[in-house]
């Protein structure tokens, strides 16, 4: 048989198979990491009690009621015109819709037309004054416990309180945006707190308007406004990293809601917290900065949303490299060292034959021979070999006959 210098041999194919397996391992690793990054199925870490939008809302309600009760409402008793204005509004509201906040929309058809003191007086009256008593006082907690009457009455009262707070928030936010608010800068923080207590309409505590109101209060000299604006941005940036059941997270999947993981929110929150390190709120601001750093690390490591590209590429390269080295050390190297053993040789020949590699190499060789890229292989036996032997024998006989003819001619 002729030699086959260009033919595929099992030993050479084994080396090629090792390289191909390593390459496939790296591809599989890359695909797995990409799928994990896109699916976002990595377990998240919650920071339940650290970021509390609901607790912020409760504190805002208490601060709004306290400011109105201790500062604004006492001043109403000294202003005859404001007292008469509130008395007239309350009278019209009770007649239009007793026990409902809807009566105040009838009493004040266009709240934007009110003067700044009237907005402030009406908003505080709804937050902690007689206006709230007119609405909430119509609902009692007493009821028949056998039929669940107490629960129904309590739910109705809570709904009434919530509706009054929403109406108060709308009025106080208007007051915070009034041109005369500079005469009483504390109304900036009052309007932001009223909004955080009960956001009107479909608005959220972690929305852009909430941040704008608190930042306006911070620009007016109230450090608490900057702190709460930073906390809102921190909760919005953290997004799914916070357990939704904790009540501390920003609602997800709501039309018009904030997009979690926005690095602009993180940068703004960090700047707000840094500006508070030289104030009385330094400890709380420092703690929030640590939470922000932790949230940024979790966003990068968990690959939620849009992870950092450089970190993802480095992680992909390192992980794929470790898997490739592990395959070479644990699989390829032992097989190479044991390549001359009978068991490994038999397993290699069996895999070479039944994996289809032998048939592929054989067909590839035939194609190369057909187009004369390589010299055709001659194998003993078969009709082609018989024809070659016959031609060679005929040549030898012809040579002998030629030599005999030359001798007789001499």
Secondary structure, DSSP 8 states (H G I E B T S, - for coil): ----TTS--HHHHHHHHHHHHHHHHHHHHHHHHHHHHHHT-S-----TTTS-HHHHHHHHHHHHHHHIIIIIHHHHTT-HHHHHHHHHHHHHHHHHSTTSTHHHHHH-S-GGGS-HHHHHHHHHHHHHSHHHHHHHTT--S---GGGTHHHHHHHHHHHHHHHHHHHHHHHHHHHHTSGGGGGGTHHHHHHHHHHHHS--TT--TTSHHHHHHHHHHHHTT-HHHHHHHHHHHHHHHHGGGS-GGGT-S---S-TT---TT-HHHHHHHHHHHHTTTTSTTHHHHHHHHHHHHHHHHHHHHHT-SS--HHHHHHHHHHHHHHHHHHHIIIIIHHHHHTTTSHHHHHHHHHHHHHTSHHHHHHHHHHHHHHTTSS-----SSSHHHHHHHHHHHHHHHHHHHHHHHHHHH-
